Amino acid sequence: MDHPAKIEHSGRHESVTFAGLLISLGIIYGDIGTSPLYVLSAICTGKVISRDLIYGALSCVFWTLILVTTFKYVVVTLRADNKGEGGIFSLYTLVRRRATWLIVPAIIGGCALLADGMITPPISVSSAIEGLEYLMPGIPTVKIVLIILTLLFFVQQFGTNVVGKAFGPLMLVWFGMLAVLGVIHIRHHPEIFQALNPYYAYHLLTTYPKGFFILGAVFLCTTGAEALYTDLGHCGRGNIRVTWVFVLSALLLNYFGQGAYLLGLEGQTVSLDGKIASGLTPFYALMPAWFLPFGIVVATVATVIASQALISGTYTLIAEAIRLNLWPKVRIKYPSMLKGQIYVPSANRILWLGCCAVTLYFQKAAFMEAAYGLAITLNMIVTSLLLSVYLRMHGMRVPLLGAMIGGFLAVEISFLLANLDKFSHGGYVSLVMGFAFFVVIWSWYAARKIRNRYVEFVRLEDYYDTLHNLSNDTSIGKYATNLVYMTSANNKYEIEWKIVYSLLYKQPKRADIYWFVHVDVTDEPYTRTCTVDVLVPNDVIRVDFKLGFRVEPRINQYFRQVVAELVQRGVVDITSRYSSLHEKNIIGDFRFVVLDRVLTHDNELNFYEKIVTSLHRLWRSLCPGEEKAFGLDTSIVEVERVPLIVSKPREFTLDITVSSGGHKQ
């Protein structure tokens, strides 16, 4: 007998609105939008300015933004949304049923993006603050960067909606300034648009000395592309696509404006810190002297905002990883009622510490560029692999799919090989951070697989009579009026043996009604449904919640709503059965029991299993318990530690001597 109790949830918000456009500008374009500050500087560092270098560099930048950012992400990848949500883990949930091995590239991609999130804020803020050195020589840049990063992470707790509304107008000014500065110089050298010809990119990469490795600097122009997809749930596909047209136009005008300016300096050498003879970078050289102080201030604000893209994307990644059981269960806050607005305090602290460490280690933005981009190329390659599976599942023909994904991979693998040149110059830092995240995710995932492999299930119907008799055995003190167990059994007619052990053997737990609650995390982000099975009327009831991977698991509140619905329908009577209380219609008490499965010393694990289970135990000790993860009221929850045997103990013999009446037997 099914009694569904449905819980409403907010619908998808796909419409394009002015507020949505403004929030999109403030949240997701900071990283890619501030790339003109350093891309051409990085490309030309230590090189003599020449027509071939400038035309080739601009051609590489243009086609990278068109092929990778626009075509791959804005046109194709944004279509691979999971009910309006994006990101590497959302894409994985769409394709994971096709092959189990896809979990490996998904984890690698997620770790790469998390590592990149620790480098983007420091390099963005540092590049801006170092620009102030032109106005105030000797300014303590490192201390100022640390203060700004601290303030930036502090305001995250108020939600990306508040942050986006505050940052959006400022980014609108920034992109407008980029476009105007570019146009001013393009009109002096309109021939610069010849660089749109891809021949110049090919010529640079194949004939210029070490031309191929210039791609490592070119890649900096698209490092924020992944944020467009990751923050899909924060802004909506329509808002992202509309704003990208404006952002792309402003970026290209500024890049080509810088190129036009540099053509007038042909024959000069760019210093190792990316500055021309005037002591300015190509970006700041576009500004008239009277405008320079204002321009530096605007750039400083914009680069602070640049950190927001990866920060908000990191929250999304962590939240999805938790729902997919790929990350320890940590606290997630919802600063507003808007869909997609989340805040993860522990992730915020980890990012803040990582960003401060990167700032203190590298000191200068020019040194950070060496570590920047290497990890994110791995993320892009992984996205292409998962995207190929998704497109094939949705009917794209193999020849077209092979040509498109092959093109993506050819470009991205080229970027990866070029970025490998950065490894010894600081690139190893991003890989080390990515590996640290991989250890956390993989050990949590692998240990959970080991534990779940040995969970024993039994038929619940075999214990109906026993539970009924226990409920009516007045010789046993009543443990609770309503006793609720959280169960991991997917089959509604099964239950873990450990629950039976807790109910009958460890300490017989007498109750009027036994409830078994199961939570199933679905691949759809905002599902919220519930099915109730009355297995034994007023004795044994099973409740199944289906919650999306982006839904906060407030089981305590949901369960109360279910009970209220069942009482209203007359399905269950939760009035206390104590005679003195029943007469006054007083509702009986509820007690939840959560079983904490603990590996015992009796288990014989191999070396790999010992490592991952030890790490799993460490992560659990640092995180809230299962009761908090389920959103239960801890005042009515009991956590029972039960042994988990995952391997047969070693056989041994034991000599036993028994004495009776003083005579040895």
ChimeraX attribute file (.defattr): number of C-alpha atoms within 10 A of each C-alpha:
attribute: neighborCount
match mode: 1-to-1
recipient: residues
	/A:1	8
	/A:2	11
	/A:3	16
	/A:4	16
	/A:5	21
	/A:6	15
	/A:7	12
	/A:8	10
	/A:9	12
	/A:10	10
	/A:11	10
	/A:12	13
	/A:13	16
	/A:14	14
	/A:15	11
	/A:16	16
	/A:17	11
	/A:18	10
	/A:19	14
	/A:20	24
	/A:21	22
	/A:22	22
	/A:23	26
	/A:24	31
	/A:25	29
	/A:26	28
	/A:27	32
	/A:28	33
	/A:29	27
	/A:30	29
	/A:31	28
	/A:32	24
	/A:33	26
	/A:34	27
	/A:35	21
	/A:36	20
	/A:37	22
	/A:38	22
	/A:39	24
	/A:40	26
	/A:41	24
	/A:42	23
	/A:43	22
	/A:44	25
	/A:45	19
	/A:46	16
	/A:47	15
	/A:48	15
	/A:49	20
	/A:50	18
	/A:51	18
	/A:52	16
	/A:53	24
	/A:54	26
	/A:55	27
	/A:56	25
	/A:57	27
	/A:58	28
	/A:59	24
	/A:60	27
	/A:61	26
	/A:62	23
	/A:63	16
	/A:64	20
	/A:65	20
	/A:66	16
	/A:67	16
	/A:68	21
	/A:69	24
	/A:70	20
	/A:71	15
	/A:72	21
	/A:73	23
	/A:74	23
	/A:75	14
	/A:76	13
	/A:77	23
	/A:78	24
	/A:79	14
	/A:80	20
	/A:81	18
	/A:82	21
	/A:83	15
	/A:84	24
	/A:85	28
	/A:86	29
	/A:87	29
	/A:88	26
	/A:89	27
	/A:90	28
	/A:91	23
	/A:92	24
	/A:93	20
	/A:94	19
	/A:95	22
	/A:96	18
	/A:97	10
	/A:98	11
	/A:99	9
	/A:100	9
	/A:101	10
	/A:102	18
	/A:103	19
	/A:104	12
	/A:105	19
	/A:106	23
	/A:107	22
	/A:108	22
	/A:109	26
	/A:110	27
	/A:111	27
	/A:112	27
	/A:113	28
	/A:114	28
	/A:115	29
	/A:116	26
	/A:117	25
	/A:118	28
	/A:119	27
	/A:120	28
	/A:121	31
	/A:122	32
	/A:123	31
	/A:124	27
	/A:125	28
	/A:126	28
	/A:127	23
	/A:128	24
	/A:129	26
	/A:130	23
	/A:131	22
	/A:132	19
	/A:133	14
	/A:134	15
	/A:135	12
	/A:136	10
	/A:137	10
	/A:138	10
	/A:139	14
	/A:140	12
	/A:141	20
	/A:142	20
	/A:143	13
	/A:144	15
	/A:145	27
	/A:146	20
	/A:147	12
	/A:148	18
	/A:149	22
	/A:150	16
	/A:151	11
	/A:152	19
	/A:153	17
	/A:154	14
	/A:155	12
	/A:156	21
	/A:157	18
	/A:158	16
	/A:159	19
	/A:160	28
	/A:161	25
	/A:162	17
	/A:163	19
	/A:164	26
	/A:165	19
	/A:166	16
	/A:167	25
	/A:168	24
	/A:169	14
	/A:170	19
	/A:171	30
	/A:172	16
	/A:173	12
	/A:174	21
	/A:175	21
	/A:176	16
	/A:177	16
	/A:178	26
	/A:179	22
	/A:180	15
	/A:181	22
	/A:182	25
	/A:183	18
	/A:184	17
	/A:185	21
	/A:186	22
	/A:187	12
	/A:188	13
	/A:189	16
	/A:190	13
	/A:191	10
	/A:192	21
	/A:193	16
	/A:194	13
	/A:195	22
	/A:196	18
	/A:197	16
	/A:198	16
	/A:199	14
	/A:200	22
	/A:201	24
	/A:202	16
	/A:203	15
	/A:204	22
	/A:205	19
	/A:206	12
	/A:207	11
	/A:208	14
	/A:209	10
	/A:210	11
	/A:211	18
	/A:212	17
	/A:213	20
	/A:214	21
	/A:215	22
	/A:216	24
	/A:217	26
	/A:218	24
	/A:219	28
	/A:220	23
	/A:221	27
	/A:222	22
	/A:223	22
	/A:224	25
	/A:225	23
	/A:226	28
	/A:227	26
	/A:228	31
	/A:229	27
	/A:230	27
	/A:231	27
	/A:232	25
	/A:233	26
	/A:234	29
	/A:235	30
	/A:236	26
	/A:237	25
	/A:238	18
	/A:239	22
	/A:240	25
	/A:241	20
	/A:242	14
	/A:243	16
	/A:244	20
	/A:245	12
	/A:246	15
	/A:247	21
	/A:248	20
	/A:249	14
	/A:250	22
	/A:251	24
	/A:252	19
	/A:253	20
	/A:254	27
	/A:255	27
	/A:256	28
	/A:257	30
	/A:258	28
	/A:259	27
	/A:260	26
	/A:261	21
	/A:262	22
	/A:263	19
	/A:264	14
	/A:265	16
	/A:266	14
	/A:267	13
	/A:268	15
	/A:269	18
	/A:270	23
	/A:271	17
	/A:272	14
	/A:273	18
	/A:274	22
	/A:275	21
	/A:276	22
	/A:277	11
	/A:278	8
	/A:279	14
	/A:280	16
	/A:281	22
	/A:282	26
	/A:283	23
	/A:284	21
	/A:285	18
	/A:286	23
	/A:287	18
	/A:288	11
	/A:289	11
	/A:290	8
	/A:291	11
	/A:292	16
	/A:293	16
	/A:294	12
	/A:295	20
	/A:296	21
	/A:297	14
	/A:298	17
	/A:299	26
	/A:300	22
	/A:301	18
	/A:302	27
	/A:303	28
	/A:304	26
	/A:305	30
	/A:306	30
	/A:307	27
	/A:308	28
	/A:309	29
	/A:310	31
	/A:311	28
	/A:312	26
	/A:313	26
	/A:314	28
	/A:315	24
	/A:316	28
	/A:317	23
	/A:318	24
	/A:319	25
	/A:320	23
	/A:321	21
	/A:322	19
	/A:323	23
	/A:324	19
	/A:325	15
	/A:326	22
	/A:327	21
	/A:328	21
	/A:329	22
	/A:330	20
	/A:331	18
	/A:332	18
	/A:333	14
	/A:334	16
	/A:335	16
	/A:336	15
	/A:337	10
	/A:338	14
	/A:339	20
	/A:340	25
	/A:341	21
	/A:342	26
	/A:343	26
	/A:344	20
	/A:345	18
	/A:346	15
	/A:347	19
	/A:348	19
	/A:349	14
	/A:350	11
	/A:351	22
	/A:352	23
	/A:353	15
	/A:354	18
	/A:355	24
	/A:356	20
	/A:357	16
	/A:358	22
	/A:359	25
	/A:360	15
	/A:361	12
	/A:362	18
	/A:363	18
	/A:364	19
	/A:365	21
	/A:366	18
	/A:367	16
	/A:368	25
	/A:369	24
	/A:370	25
	/A:371	26
	/A:372	30
	/A:373	29
	/A:374	31
	/A:375	28
	/A:376	29
	/A:377	24
	/A:378	22
	/A:379	25
	/A:380	25
	/A:381	21
	/A:382	23
	/A:383	26
	/A:384	22
	/A:385	18
	/A:386	20
	/A:387	23
	/A:388	20
	/A:389	20
	/A:390	20
	/A:391	19
	/A:392	14
	/A:393	13
	/A:394	10
	/A:395	9
	/A:396	14
	/A:397	11
	/A:398	12
	/A:399	8
	/A:400	10
	/A:401	17
	/A:402	14
	/A:403	11
	/A:404	15
	/A:405	18
	/A:406	15
	/A:407	15
	/A:408	21
	/A:409	18
	/A:410	13
	/A:411	16
	/A:412	21
	/A:413	16
	/A:414	18
	/A:415	23
	/A:416	23
	/A:417	16
	/A:418	21
	/A:419	25
	/A:420	20
	/A:421	15
	/A:422	20
	/A:423	16
	/A:424	11
	/A:425	14
	/A:426	18
	/A:427	22
	/A:428	18
	/A:429	22
	/A:430	27
	/A:431	20
	/A:432	13
	/A:433	19
	/A:434	23
	/A:435	16
	/A:436	13
	/A:437	19
	/A:438	21
	/A:439	14
	/A:440	18
	/A:441	22
	/A:442	20
	/A:443	23
	/A:444	24
	/A:445	19
	/A:446	17
	/A:447	21
	/A:448	16
	/A:449	11
	/A:450	14
	/A:451	16
	/A:452	14
	/A:453	10
	/A:454	12
	/A:455	16
	/A:456	14
	/A:457	17
	/A:458	16
	/A:459	14
	/A:460	18
	/A:461	15
	/A:462	11
	/A:463	13
	/A:464	15
	/A:465	11
	/A:466	11
	/A:467	25
	/A:468	19
	/A:469	12
	/A:470	20
	/A:471	20
	/A:472	13
	/A:473	13
	/A:474	10
	/A:475	8
	/A:476	13
	/A:477	11
	/A:478	16
	/A:479	16
	/A:480	18
	/A:481	22
	/A:482	21
	/A:483	21
	/A:484	22
	/A:485	20
	/A:486	20
	/A:487	23
	/A:488	17
	/A:489	19
	/A:490	12
	/A:491	12
	/A:492	19
	/A:493	15
	/A:494	17
	/A:495	21
	/A:496	16
	/A:497	15
	/A:498	21
	/A:499	22
	/A:500	17
	/A:501	13
	/A:502	17
	/A:503	19
	/A:504	16
	/A:505	11
	/A:506	12
	/A:507	10
	/A:508	16
	/A:509	19
	/A:510	26
	/A:511	26
	/A:512	25
	/A:513	23
	/A:514	24
	/A:515	24
	/A:516	23
	/A:517	21
	/A:518	21
	/A:519	19
	/A:520	16
	/A:521	20
	/A:522	19
	/A:523	21
	/A:524	20
	/A:525	22
	/A:526	24
	/A:527	21
	/A:528	21
	/A:529	17
	/A:530	21
	/A:531	16
	/A:532	21
	/A:533	18
	/A:534	17
	/A:535	18
	/A:536	16
	/A:537	12
	/A:538	16
	/A:539	18
	/A:540	20
	/A:541	19
	/A:542	21
	/A:543	25
	/A:544	20
	/A:545	23
	/A:546	19
	/A:547	24
	/A:548	20
	/A:549	24
	/A:550	26
	/A:551	21
	/A:552	20
	/A:553	22
	/A:554	15
	/A:555	21
	/A:556	15
	/A:557	12
	/A:558	20
	/A:559	17
	/A:560	11
	/A:561	15
	/A:562	20
	/A:563	18
	/A:564	15
	/A:565	17
	/A:566	18
	/A:567	14
	/A:568	11
	/A:569	10
	/A:570	9
	/A:571	14
	/A:572	18
	/A:573	17
	/A:574	22
	/A:575	19
	/A:576	19
	/A:577	16
	/A:578	11
	/A:579	9
	/A:580	10
	/A:581	13
	/A:582	14
	/A:583	11
	/A:584	10
	/A:585	13
	/A:586	14
	/A:587	15
	/A:588	17
	/A:589	13
	/A:590	17
	/A:591	19
	/A:592	23
	/A:593	19
	/A:594	19
	/A:595	19
	/A:596	15
	/A:597	16
	/A:598	14
	/A:599	17
	/A:600	12
	/A:601	11
	/A:602	14
	/A:603	15
	/A:604	15
	/A:605	14
	/A:606	8
	/A:607	8
	/A:608	12
	/A:609	15
	/A:610	14
	/A:611	14
	/A:612	21
	/A:613	20
	/A:614	16
	/A:615	18
	/A:616	21
	/A:617	16
	/A:618	12
	/A:619	17
	/A:620	16
	/A:621	10
	/A:622	11
	/A:623	15
	/A:624	14
	/A:625	16
	/A:626	17
	/A:627	22
	/A:628	18
	/A:629	19
	/A:630	17
	/A:631	16
	/A:632	19
	/A:633	15
	/A:634	14
	/A:635	8
	/A:636	12
	/A:637	17
	/A:638	14
	/A:639	14
	/A:640	14
	/A:641	13
	/A:642	17
	/A:643	15
	/A:644	20
	/A:645	19
	/A:646	18
	/A:647	11
	/A:648	10
	/A:649	11
	/A:650	8
	/A:651	5
	/A:652	5
	/A:653	5
	/A:654	5
	/A:655	4
	/A:656	6
	/A:657	7
	/A:658	7
	/A:659	8
	/A:660	7
	/A:661	6
	/A:662	6
	/A:663	7
	/A:664	8
	/A:665	9
